[in-house]
Amino acid sequence: MTTYFSGAHDFSVKELNVINAAPPTGDPLSDLASRIAAGALHDSDERCDAPKCHPETRVAVQGEIYSWITHGDPDPTQKMVKIKWVTGPAGTGKSAIMGSLADTCKRDGVLAVTFFFSASASPDRRRKSAFILTLAYQLAEHLPALKDLVAQAIRNKPLLFKKNLRVQMEALILAPLRQVAVESNVSGVVLVDGLDECEAEQSFDTHVSPRAGELIERTKDEDQLEILQVLQEAALDPAFPFRIVIASRPERVFREFFNDESQKSLFAPTLILDEKYNPNSDIALFLQAKFSEIRRRYNLSPSWPSPEILATLIDQASGQFVYVATIIRYITTSRHGSPHTLLDSVLNLKPSSRTNLLCHLDAFYTHILQLAPNPTLAVMWLWIIRGEFPDVAYGLFTFADQAPPAFLVNLLLQADDGDAEYVLGDLHSLIDVPPSNDLETPYRFHHKSLHDFLGSEERCGPVYVGCMQHAEFLWGSY
């Protein structure tokens, strides 16, 4: 092969000037837009069926958070505090509250930048990689003065999209805000929902091991803590004028972060979704409205269900909105009887254990799965749809840009045409099943509590399916 130095000898190179290639000439903001988690926006198409608070419900808790967003804490010593944690167990309505808050902000002209994590949605909503990019894109949309500065930051650092969250926050959000000097009285909020559902970001590295390309294992706690720390740094920067509301389950990483005595003065008082906000009253309003819709649809007696039955359902819910929401979906989608019969079947369920608040939900999930023609096969489908197996760290779709369409999952798992309807036809109260002629929409769990339930042998009882059965089924299908 001919080279520029062919035949050369007796020379040395003292200086070598390397001219970098010109940066891309495309639109940096278009490049940014292509990398965000569009499904994580509160008004995205992916969230079109996301839960929202039913009218007249969760009024007190929404009012408290919205007042803090727009006016700050009534305690003068807390006026400059910018971060608030909203927490509660699974099924207490955190995502519905955050979604309704985002709608209220939009309606009232309050700037709202949002990121809704979800363990059962597209991969970019389950990981941290698009988090800062998505926030930066929304801020540039809301504040046109930032657009040129964000674009220039991307031109100046072509590798910015590969940097860590702290570098991205500084370059794409904090530095531009310092230059435009957003007024401190601008009313705005960053709403981050479901941060406990953020999964670990895995990456390849060829420097830490003699085995090239070995996967570096991170825990989800590490990535969740990184997001918390970056948001805290932003809140402490005088150039950042917005409040931040984070909603999550009360898992350890969040408890330790927000309850750290050395930092507690940096956070507004935690809002815990407990009896203080009277969830039973809100659940009663929800049930009354939904049963009214069912009565109209089926021309049922206005006395159904009785006040005693409503009281029983409210008591069994134990403050968990997911329980009553699943009951309503079950009654309106099931093929196994009339609304009377279906509601009676719910009331007749007996939890195997009453040691946790979700015992009635567990019994109900078990009942629904046992109605499937083949419960074991249904559970295996659900795990593969979710993209993982119990007790296995890495998901099937970890490195995919988005969750695969239901159509493709069916092609993989079906032994015969129509198997998907056979397996999942009775599970519409648990999972969103796209029509058979829809070639793009993925399957989606209605609530993460189903995933938690399926992963616990103690809670699943007779419908639990172990990792080896899942693996054998997947490889057999493949």
Backbone hydrogen bonds, N-H to C=O, Kabsch-Sander energy under -0.5 kcal/mol:
donor,donor_aa,acceptor,acceptor_aa,energy
6,S,3,T,-1.4
8,A,5,F,-2.1
14,K,12,S,-0.7
18,V,16,L,-0.6
19,I,17,N,-0.6
20,N,18,V,-0.7
31,D,27,D,-1.9
32,L,28,P,-2.6
33,A,29,L,-2.5
34,S,30,S,-1.7
35,R,32,L,-1.5
36,I,32,L,-0.6
36,I,33,A,-0.7
37,A,130,A,-0.5
38,A,36,I,-1.2
40,A,37,A,-2.0
41,L,38,A,-1.4
44,S,41,L,-1.8
47,R,44,S,-0.8
48,C,45,D,-1.8
50,A,47,R,-1.9
53,C,96,A,-0.9
57,T,54,H,-2.4
62,Q,58,R,-2.3
63,G,59,V,-2.6
64,E,60,A,-2.1
65,I,61,V,-2.1
66,Y,62,Q,-2.9
67,S,63,G,-2.3
68,W,64,E,-1.7
69,I,65,I,-2.3
70,T,66,Y,-2.3
71,H,67,S,-2.6
72,G,67,S,-0.6
72,G,68,W,-1.5
78,Q,75,D,-2.3
79,K,76,P,-1.1
81,V,78,Q,-1.5
82,K,266,L,-0.5
83,I,266,L,-0.6
84,K,244,I,-2.5
86,V,246,I,-3.1
87,T,85,W,-0.5
87,T,271,L,-2.6
88,G,248,S,-0.8
92,T,89,P,-1.4
97,I,93,G,-2.4
98,M,94,K,-2.6
99,G,95,S,-2.7
100,S,96,A,-2.3
101,L,97,I,-2.5
102,A,98,M,-2.2
103,D,99,G,-1.9
104,T,100,S,-2.5
105,C,101,L,-2.7
106,K,102,A,-2.3
107,R,103,D,-2.5
108,D,104,T,-2.2
109,G,105,C,-0.6
109,G,106,K,-0.9
110,V,105,C,-2.8
111,L,109,G,-0.5
111,L,187,S,-1.5
113,V,189,V,-2.8
115,F,191,L,-2.2
116,F,40,A,-1.8
117,F,115,F,-0.8
117,F,193,D,-2.5
118,S,125,R,-1.9
121,A,118,S,-1.1
124,D,401,D,-0.6
125,R,122,S,-2.3
126,R,123,P,-1.7
127,R,123,P,-0.6
131,F,128,K,-2.1
134,T,130,A,-2.2
135,L,131,F,-2.0
136,A,132,I,-2.9
137,Y,133,L,-2.3
138,Q,134,T,-1.8
139,L,135,L,-2.4
140,A,136,A,-2.3
141,E,137,Y,-1.7
142,H,138,Q,-2.5
143,L,139,L,-2.9
146,L,143,L,-2.7
147,K,144,P,-1.3
148,D,144,P,-0.5
150,V,146,L,-2.8
151,A,147,K,-2.6
152,Q,148,D,-2.3
153,A,149,L,-2.0
154,I,150,V,-1.7
155,R,151,A,-2.1
156,N,152,Q,-2.7
157,K,153,A,-1.4
160,L,157,K,-2.4
162,K,159,L,-1.9
163,K,160,L,-1.6
168,Q,164,N,-2.2
169,M,165,L,-2.8
170,E,166,R,-2.1
171,A,167,V,-2.5
172,L,168,Q,-2.8
173,I,169,M,-1.6
174,L,169,M,-2.6
175,A,170,E,-2.8
177,L,173,I,-2.0
178,R,174,L,-2.2
179,Q,175,A,-1.5
180,V,176,P,-1.7
181,A,177,L,-1.5
182,V,177,L,-0.8
186,V,183,E,-1.8
188,G,186,V,-0.7
189,V,111,L,-2.3
190,V,243,R,-2.7
191,L,113,V,-2.9
191,L,189,V,-0.6
192,V,190,V,-0.6
192,V,245,V,-2.9
193,D,115,F,-2.2
193,D,191,L,-0.6
194,G,247,A,-0.8
195,L,247,A,-1.4
197,E,194,G,-2.5
198,C,195,L,-1.6
199,E,126,R,-4.1
202,Q,200,A,-0.6
203,S,216,I,-0.8
205,D,214,E,-1.6
212,A,210,P,-1.1
214,E,205,D,-0.7
214,E,211,R,-1.1
216,I,203,S,-2.8
217,E,215,L,-0.6
223,D,219,T,-1.4
224,Q,220,K,-2.7
225,L,221,D,-2.5
226,E,222,E,-2.0
227,I,223,D,-1.9
228,L,224,Q,-2.2
229,Q,225,L,-2.7
230,V,226,E,-2.1
231,L,227,I,-2.4
232,Q,228,L,-2.1
233,E,229,Q,-2.3
234,A,230,V,-2.0
235,A,231,L,-2.4
236,L,232,Q,-1.6
237,D,233,E,-0.6
237,D,234,A,-1.2
240,F,237,D,-2.0
243,R,188,G,-2.0
244,I,82,K,-3.5
245,V,190,V,-2.8
246,I,84,K,-2.7
247,A,192,V,-2.8
248,S,86,V,-2.0
251,E,249,R,-1.9
254,F,251,E,-0.9
255,R,251,E,-2.2
256,E,252,R,-3.0
257,F,253,V,-1.5
258,F,254,F,-2.7
259,N,255,R,-1.8
260,D,257,F,-0.6
263,Q,260,D,-2.0
264,K,260,D,-1.1
266,L,263,Q,-2.6
267,F,264,K,-1.5
268,A,83,I,-3.1
271,L,85,W,-2.8
272,I,270,T,-0.7
273,L,87,T,-2.9
273,L,271,L,-0.5
274,D,272,I,-1.7
277,Y,274,D,-1.7
278,N,275,E,-2.1
281,S,278,N,-0.6
282,D,278,N,-1.4
283,I,279,P,-3.0
284,A,280,N,-2.3
285,L,281,S,-2.0
286,F,282,D,-2.3
287,L,283,I,-2.7
288,Q,284,A,-2.6
289,A,285,L,-2.2
290,K,286,F,-2.5
291,F,287,L,-2.9
292,S,288,Q,-1.6
293,E,289,A,-1.6
294,I,290,K,-2.0
295,R,291,F,-2.6
296,R,292,S,-2.0
297,R,293,E,-2.2
298,Y,294,I,-2.3
299,N,295,R,-1.0
300,L,295,R,-1.9
304,W,301,S,-1.9
310,L,306,S,-2.2
311,A,307,P,-2.3
312,T,308,E,-1.9
313,L,309,I,-2.5
314,I,310,L,-2.4
315,D,311,A,-2.2
316,Q,312,T,-2.5
317,A,313,L,-1.7
318,S,314,I,-0.9
318,S,315,D,-0.6
319,G,314,I,-0.6
320,Q,317,A,-1.9
321,F,91,G,-2.4
321,F,319,G,-0.8
322,V,91,G,-1.2
323,Y,320,Q,-0.9
324,V,320,Q,-0.9
325,A,321,F,-2.5
326,T,322,V,-2.0
327,I,323,Y,-1.8
328,I,324,V,-2.2
329,R,325,A,-2.1
330,Y,326,T,-2.5
331,I,327,I,-2.4
332,T,328,I,-2.0
333,T,329,R,-1.4
334,S,330,Y,-2.1
342,L,338,S,-2.8
343,L,339,P,-2.5
344,D,340,H,-2.3
345,S,341,T,-2.0
346,V,342,L,-1.5
347,L,343,L,-2.3
348,N,344,D,-1.7
349,L,346,V,-1.3
359,C,356,N,-1.6
362,D,358,L,-2.9
363,A,359,C,-2.1
364,F,360,H,-2.0
365,Y,361,L,-2.9
366,T,362,D,-2.4
367,H,363,A,-2.1
368,I,364,F,-2.5
369,L,365,Y,-2.4
370,Q,366,T,-2.2
371,L,367,H,-0.8
371,L,368,I,-0.9
372,A,368,I,-0.5
372,A,369,L,-1.1
378,A,374,N,-2.4
379,V,375,P,-2.4
380,M,376,T,-2.0
381,W,377,L,-2.3
382,L,378,A,-2.3
383,W,379,V,-2.1
384,I,380,M,-2.0
385,I,381,W,-2.8
386,R,382,L,-2.0
387,G,383,W,-1.0
388,E,383,W,-2.0
392,V,389,F,-1.5
396,L,387,G,-4.1
397,F,387,G,-0.6
398,T,395,G,-0.9
400,A,397,F,-1.6
406,A,441,T,-2.4
408,L,405,P,-0.7
409,V,405,P,-1.8
410,N,406,A,-2.6
411,L,407,F,-1.7
412,L,408,L,-1.8
413,L,409,V,-2.5
414,Q,410,N,-2.8
419,D,416,D,-1.8
422,Y,418,G,-2.0
423,V,419,D,-3.0
424,L,420,A,-3.0
425,G,421,E,-1.7
427,L,424,L,-2.3
430,L,427,L,-1.9
431,I,427,L,-2.0
432,D,444,R,-3.5
433,V,431,I,-0.7
438,D,435,P,-1.8
439,L,437,N,-0.7
444,R,432,D,-1.2
446,H,430,L,-2.3
450,L,447,H,-1.6
451,H,447,H,-0.5
452,D,448,K,-2.1
453,F,449,S,-2.3
454,L,450,L,-2.6
455,G,451,H,-1.4
456,S,453,F,-1.6
457,E,455,G,-0.6
460,C,456,S,-2.8
461,G,457,E,-2.2
463,V,460,C,-1.5
464,Y,461,G,-1.6
470,H,466,G,-1.7
471,A,467,C,-2.6
472,E,468,M,-2.6
473,F,469,Q,-2.2
474,L,470,H,-2.7
475,W,471,A,-2.7
476,G,472,E,-2.1
477,S,473,F,-2.3
478,Y,474,L,-2.6
